[in-house]
C-alpha cells in the first residue's frame, strides 16, 4: 500500500453562503482533468471539469458545488488555483487594432478586505 501524502489545508468563506469551508490545493490528477478539458475547447466540458476539481478539493461536508452561484464557483476556483500553482498568471493579449502587436501582462490574485 502506498503512503498517504499530506497536503496543506486552507479555510475561506463562501461569499453567498457566509459559510467557512476547508479546502486543499488541487493535485496532479485534477490538474490533468483541467488540461484535458481546456484542450477540448468545449465550454460544457471545461465547466464540468472546474466543478469536479472544486468538489474534490473541498474538504467540508455538505457543500454541493452544482448548487453554488457562478461567482462562488469562480471565487473558489481562483483560491484553489492560487494555492495549487501560484497566485499569478501570465496573459498574452493581441492588439485588436492591428492583430500583430502583443502585450504580456502578469495578473496577480490578491484578496482585498
N, C-alpha and C positions, 0 to 999 in steps of 0.2 A: 504494500500500500504506500502511495506517495505521501510525503509530509504535506500538511496544510500550510499554505503560505499566509502569513499575517499581512493584512492590508490596513492602512490607516482608515479611520472613520471620521466623518465630519458632521456637523449639525447646521441646519439652516431652517428658516421659516418659509413655508409655502405662502406666498402673498395673499391669495384669495381666501385661504382657509384659516390663516393666522395660527397655523399649527407647526410646531417644530418637528422636524424629521431627522433621522440619521441616514447618512449615505456613505458610499465608498467610491473611490475613483473607478473608472471602467478599466477592465483588464484587456489583454491582447485579444482574447476571443471576441469581446464586444467591439473592440476597435475594428476587427476583421469584418464583423457584421455591418458596421457603418461604411467601411470602404467598399464592400460588395454592393451595398445599396446605392452609394454615390456613383459607382461605375455603371449601374443600370440606368441612371438618369430618369428613373420613374419616380415621380413625386410621392405616389402612394407607398411605394416600397421604402423610400427614404423616411417618410413619416412613421411607418411601422417599425423600422429599424431604430429610430430615435426613441420611440415609446418602449420598445423591447429593452434597449440599453438602460433607460431610466428605471424601468421596472426591476431589472436585475440589480441595479446599483442602490436602490432604496432599501434600507435595512429595517425601517419601521413598518410594522404590520398594519394592514388595513388601508393602505393608500392605493387607490385604483387610478392608474395613470390615464386610462382611457376616459375617465370622468373629469379630469382636470381641465381648466381653462387653457387656451392656447398660450397665453402669456405665462402661466405657471409652468407649462412644459418647456417653453423656451428658457425661462429662468433656471429651472432645474438642470436642463441640459448644459447651459453655459457654466453653471457652477461645477457640475460633474466633470465637464471637459477641462475646465480650468485646473482642477485638482489632478486630472489624469495626464494631460500633455502640456500644461502650462497655460498661463493667463494672457498670452499674446498670440497673435496670428498675423502673418504677412498676407496682404491683399494686393493683387496686381490689377489695376484698373486701366483699361484702354480709353483714351480720349474719344468721345463720341463724335467730335467735330471732324477730325481727320482720320480716325481709325488706326493710326500708327503710333502716336505718342502714348507712352505707357507711364503710369505713376505707380510707385510701390509705397504702400502705407503699412505701418506697423500699428495694429489695433491692440490696445491693452485693456483687458477687462478689469474694472475696478468697482468695488461695492461702495456706493455713496450712501451716507447716512443723513 
